[in-house]
Amino acid sequence: MLGRTTRESSAHAALAAHEAGWSGVAAGSPVPSAVPDESGELLDLGTMTQALDTVASIDDLAAVVHLGHPEQPSPALEQALLAGDATLLVTAAVPVRPQWVWVAPPGVVGGQAIVDEAGMRDCADVLRSVGVSPRLVPTAAPVAERAALAGEHGSLVVERAKVPSGWVEVPGSERLAEQGPVWYGLLEASQAWPRFDGPAQVWLAFGPSDDHRGSLRQTLEVLADAGVDLQHLRSHPSTYGPHVFLTSFRCPRVAVLDALVAELDARSVAHRTLAVLPGERFEPGPDALTPRWAGV
């Protein structure tokens, strides 16, 4: 069975599941359908915390979650995983083309745009760049309710399959589809990470055994000695000490990950593997930054 969080776009999550073969509607998939038609809807598992708890406690239930990007995880997802049950693991990733469109009654241009939480996450920058004033509504709000809020002079940002009858795309809508793909992952409960012979993207969280000057450097040396390609490093306050560290790196084969965590264990470094995503490249990559350094 497959589910999603309440705040996630049902259309995008179901599309990801179908295209990746996670869904029971995909040809040859061994996963049974959890709802009558998983091509358009998945089980609503509640908040992120509720969804993670449910996946961890029910056999044969997985969740489709928004990743951010395999190489640069969403901070909210990283934190939720690390705070969740130790069996939780993201085991696959897939990009989907954005299904968002900006629509209004015929003849209406501009004005206030009603958009849900997932749409705001994916489209806020584009909407603001064209001078739109977004109004946020819960993802669970029915489209008819959103249309009523928009009124005669407002507009909606919704998935293409949910456009109200008679509404049409407004100028600028095409820019929503021109954005990069939206990445989703398959979240499961597992006692061990999957075995992989080729490259995979790994999310690893760790906390040095004691906090002192140079403790982070010593742990990073373990990663460097393992020969992994570190692409992401973020710190976050911890109730067990000053900080935990969250990383994402490309790992050439499972034996390298096995040896890496064995060395962390030997050094009494607390750790958890949060994701193992098979694949050599995840294109397009995360949005690149053009830095402006001091003195340049």
Secondary structure, 3 states (H helix, E strand, C coil): CEEECCCCCHHHHHHHHHHHCCCCCCCCCCCCCCCCCCCCCCEECCCHHHHHHHHHHCCCCEEEEEEEECCEECHHHHHHHHHCCCCEEEEEEEEECCCEEEEECCCCCCCEEEEEHHHHHHHHHHHHHCCCEEEEECCCCCHHHHHHHHCCCCEEEEEHHHCCCCCEECCCCHHHHCCCCEEEEEEEECCCCCCCCCCEEEEEEEECCCCCCCHHHHHHHHHHHHCCEEEEEEEEEECCEEEEEEEEEEECCHHHHHHHHHHHHHCCCEEEEEEEEECCCCCCCCCCCCCCCCCC
